């Protein structure tokens, strides 16, 4: 009961946080700007919006293919459909409870293909590590492409000193935990919970090592780069939804996408925050605030419509398979 209550409260917190960002940005707009937003929505070219949604789904499919490639190193043969649908159930779950989607994704493959959860969790950790590495490299590229924009954005939205203090505190806590583990390790060896944790860690480590056993590492790298390329391309397509943002170029799409990636790190799927970040970045390119905000919401919606629709279909698919 307590576990369900905690999950419910966590879900409500993140949803309310996202809605708070929506309210915060909306309240900053004047009545004229709010009127311009509705006008921009009426003038939106929904062909480009639909195309952006397709590109977003394609990026999810490529992620599923990359995951399937990693699963093969564990001796697990997963169908393309099961892999894709498992990824989509994970994305849909993350909209409600951040990070729970990874567990759900692994659970679905356990039920459909009997793939050990601890091993697939290891592959997901590897995925996240690769994605973060590419994100960091793109962040560095963004910094060199537009130093002034990058510096202003960080100073306005993040407390750098606070982040550094938090990082130092995390390192200290981690070191204390390691020391305590070394001191009391002998007492823990006969503990059932300890044995389960060790088995889980071994399975995770085996999943992480899967990248070293890839039959086609170049294909893995290609998939990883293609995922980011599709995200950037999707942003560039969304620029064509509105006449005012059609003048923006692919480099500006790269910078907007990288900055917008901070959104999903804080709120579920980036709800509320990602459109606000888009608006701030596009504002630096002399795009009016109403148009920039609409473009941000169109970009966010184009990525979520497919996730919700296909994610629901995926849940039904796995439920049907379970009954069968």
C-alpha positions in Angstrom: 0.0 0.0 0.0 2.8 2.4 0.9 4.6 1.5 -2.3 1.5 2.3 -4.4 1.0 5.6 -2.5 4.7 6.6 -3.1 4.5 5.9 -6.8 1.2 7.8 -7.0 2.7 10.8 -5.2 5.8 10.7 -7.4 3.8 10.6 -10.5 1.6 13.5 -9.4 4.8 15.5 -8.4 6.4 15.2 -11.8 3.2 15.9 -13.7 2.5 19.0 -11.5 6.1 20.1 -12.1 5.6 19.9 -15.8 2.4 21.8 -15.6 4.1 24.4 -13.4 6.6 25.1 -16.2 3.6 25.5 -18.6 1.9 28.0 -16.2 5.2 29.8 -15.5 5.9 30.5 -19.2 2.2 31.3 -20.0 2.0 33.9 -17.2 5.1 35.6 -18.7 3.2 36.3 -21.9 1.2 39.4 -22.6 -2.4 39.2 -23.8 -1.3 40.1 -27.3 1.3 37.3 -27.3 -1.3 34.8 -26.1 -3.5 35.9 -28.9 -0.6 35.4 -31.3 -0.1 31.9 -30.1 -3.6 30.9 -31.0 -3.2 32.6 -34.3 0.1 30.7 -34.9 -1.6 27.4 -34.1 -4.3 28.1 -36.7 -1.6 28.8 -39.3 0.4 25.7 -38.6 1.2 23.4 -41.5 0.2 20.1 -40.1 1.8 18.1 -43.0 5.2 19.0 -41.5 3.9 18.2 -38.0 2.7 14.7 -39.1 6.1 14.2 -40.8 7.9 15.1 -37.6 5.8 12.6 -35.7 6.8 9.9 -38.2 10.5 10.8 -37.9 10.1 10.6 -34.1 8.7 7.1 -34.3 11.5 6.1 -36.7 14.0 7.1 -34.1 12.3 4.8 -31.6 12.4 2.0 -34.1 16.1 2.5 -34.6 16.6 2.5 -30.8 14.7 -0.8 -30.7 17.0 -2.2 -33.5 20.1 -1.1 -31.5 18.7 -2.8 -28.4 18.0 -5.9 -30.3 21.6 -5.9 -31.6 22.8 -5.8 -28.0 20.5 -8.5 -26.9 22.0 -10.9 -29.5 25.3 -10.7 -27.6 23.5 -12.3 -24.6 22.3 -15.2 -26.7 18.8 -13.8 -26.9 17.0 -13.6 -30.3 14.2 -11.0 -30.1 11.9 -10.2 -33.0 11.9 -6.7 -34.4 8.2 -6.2 -33.4 8.7 -7.3 -29.8 11.8 -5.1 -29.4 10.0 -2.1 -30.9 6.8 -2.6 -28.9 8.9 -3.1 -25.7 10.7 0.2 -26.3 7.3 2.0 -26.8 5.8 0.6 -23.6 8.9 1.9 -21.8 8.5 5.4 -23.3 4.8 5.5 -22.5 5.4 4.5 -18.9 8.1 7.2 -18.5 5.5 9.8 -19.3 3.8 8.9 -16.0 6.7 7.7 -13.8 10.2 8.7 -14.9 12.7 5.8 -15.3 10.1 3.1 -14.5 9.9 2.6 -18.3 13.2 0.8 -18.4 11.9 -1.8 -15.9 8.7 -2.1 -17.9 10.6 -2.5 -21.2 12.7 -5.4 -19.8 9.6 -7.0 -18.2 7.8 -7.1 -21.5 10.7 -8.9 -23.2 10.8 -11.3 -20.2 7.2 -12.2 -20.8 7.3 -12.4 -24.6 10.8 -13.9 -25.2 12.0 -15.0 -21.7 15.0 -12.7 -21.8 16.4 -12.3 -18.2 15.5 -8.9 -16.8 18.9 -8.3 -15.1 20.7 -8.8 -18.4 18.5 -6.5 -20.4 18.8 -3.9 -17.7 22.5 -4.0 -18.2 22.1 -3.3 -21.9 19.9 -0.4 -21.1 22.5 1.1 -18.8 25.0 0.7 -21.7 22.5 2.5 -24.0 22.1 5.4 -21.6 25.9 5.7 -21.2 26.4 5.9 -25.0 23.5 8.4 -25.3 25.0 10.6 -22.6 28.4 10.4 -24.2 26.9 11.6 -27.5 24.9 14.2 -25.7 28.1 15.5 -24.0 29.9 15.7 -27.4 27.0 17.5 -29.0 26.9 19.9 -26.0 30.6 20.6 -26.5 29.9 21.2 -30.2 27.0 23.5 -29.3 29.3 25.5 -27.0 31.9 26.1 -29.8 29.2 26.9 -32.4 27.5 29.5 -30.2 29.4 30.3 -27.0 27.4 33.3 -26.1 24.0 31.6 -26.4 25.3 28.6 -24.5 26.7 30.7 -21.6 23.6 32.9 -21.3 21.3 29.8 -21.3 23.3 28.1 -18.5 23.6 31.2 -16.4 19.8 31.9 -16.6 18.6 28.4 -16.0 21.2 26.6 -13.8 23.0 27.4 -10.6 26.5 26.2 -11.5 27.9 26.5 -8.0 24.9 24.5 -6.6 25.5 21.7 -9.2 29.2 21.5 -8.3 28.4 21.3 -4.6 25.9 18.5 -5.3 28.4 16.6 -7.3 31.0 16.8 -4.5 28.5 15.7 -2.0 27.5 12.7 -4.2 31.2 11.7 -4.4 31.6 11.9 -0.6 28.5 9.8 0.0 29.7 7.3 -2.6 33.1 6.9 -0.9 31.5 6.5 2.5 29.2 3.8 1.1 32.2 1.9 -0.4 34.2 2.0 2.9 31.1 0.7 4.8 30.7 -2.1 2.3 34.4 -3.1 2.6 34.2 -3.1 6.4 31.0 -5.1 6.7 31.3 -7.3 3.6 32.0 -10.6 5.5 28.9 -10.2 7.6 26.8 -9.7 4.4 28.0 -12.8 2.5 25.3 -15.1 4.1 22.5 -12.6 3.8 19.9 -13.6 1.2 19.2 -10.0 0.1 22.9 -9.4 -0.4 23.2 -12.6 -2.6 20.2 -11.3 -4.7 21.9 -7.9 -5.1 25.2 -9.6 -6.1 23.3 -11.7 -8.7 21.6 -8.6 -10.0 24.9 -6.7 -10.3 26.5 -9.6 -12.1 23.7 -9.7 -14.6 23.9 -6.0 -15.1 27.6 -6.2 -15.6 27.1 -8.9 -18.2 24.6 -6.7 -20.0 27.1 -3.8 -20.0 29.8 -6.0 -21.3 27.6 -6.9 -24.3 28.9 -3.9 -26.2 32.4 -5.5 -26.2 30.9 -8.7 -27.8 29.0 -7.0 -30.6 29.3 -8.8 -33.9 28.9 -5.6 -35.7 30.1 -2.6 -33.6 30.0 -0.3 -36.6 26.3 -0.9 -37.0 25.8 -0.1 -33.3 27.7 3.2 -33.7 25.7 4.0 -36.8 22.4 3.4 -34.9 23.5 5.6 -32.0 24.4 8.5 -34.4 21.3 8.0 -36.4 19.0 8.3 -33.3 20.5 11.7 -32.6 20.4 12.7 -36.3 16.7 11.9 -36.4 15.9 13.9 -33.3 17.7 16.9 -34.8 16.0 16.3 -38.2 12.6 16.2 -36.4 13.3 19.6 -34.9 14.3 21.0 -38.3 11.0 19.6 -39.8 9.0 21.3 -37.0 10.6 24.6 -38.0 8.7 24.2 -41.3 5.4 24.1 -39.5 5.4 27.8 -39.0 6.2 30.5 -41.6 8.3 32.5 -39.1 10.6 29.6 -38.2 11.1 28.3 -41.7 14.2 30.5 -42.1 16.1 28.6 -39.4 18.9 26.2 -40.5 20.0 22.7 -39.5 22.7 24.1 -37.2 20.1 26.0 -35.2 18.0 22.8 -35.1 21.0 21.0 -33.6 21.5 23.7 -30.9 17.7 23.7 -30.1 17.6 19.9 -29.9 20.6 19.7 -27.6 19.3 22.4 -25.3 15.8 20.9 -25.3 17.2 17.5 -24.2 17.5 19.0 -20.7 13.7 18.9 -20.5 13.1 15.1 -20.4 15.9 14.9 -17.7 13.7 16.9 -15.3 10.0 16.4 -16.2 8.3 13.3 -17.7 9.0 13.4 -21.4 10.0 17.0 -21.0 6.4 18.1 -20.5 6.1 21.9 -20.0 9.9 22.4 -19.7 11.0 21.3 -23.2 8.7 23.8 -25.0 9.8 26.5 -22.7 13.5 25.8 -23.4 12.7 25.8 -27.2 11.1 29.2 -26.8 14.1 30.6 -25.0 16.6 29.2 -27.6 14.5 30.3 -30.6 14.0 33.7 -29.0 17.8 34.2 -29.3 17.3 33.8 -33.1 14.9 36.8 -33.1 11.8 34.5 -33.3 8.9 36.1 -31.5 8.0 34.5 -28.1 4.5 33.3 -29.2 5.8 31.6 -32.3 8.8 30.1 -30.5 6.6 28.7 -27.8 4.2 27.2 -30.4 7.1 25.7 -32.2 8.3 24.2 -29.0 4.9 22.6 -28.2 4.6 21.3 -31.8 8.0 19.6 -31.5 7.0 18.1 -28.1 3.6 17.0 -29.3 5.0 15.4 -32.5 7.3 13.2 -30.4 4.5 12.3 -27.9 1.6 11.5 -30.1 3.3 8.5 -31.6 4.6 7.4 -28.2 1.1 7.4 -26.7 -0.7 5.8 -29.7 1.9 3.1 -30.4 2.6 2.6 -26.7 -1.0 1.8 -26.0 -1.1 -0.6 -28.9 2.1 -2.3 -27.6 0.5 -2.8 -24.1 -2.5 -4.4 -25.8 -0.2 -6.6 -27.9 1.8 -7.9 -24.9 -1.4 -8.4 -22.9 -2.9 -10.5 -25.8 0.3 -12.5 -26.1 0.2 -13.2 -22.4 -3.3 -14.5 -22.5 -2.5 -16.7 -25.5 
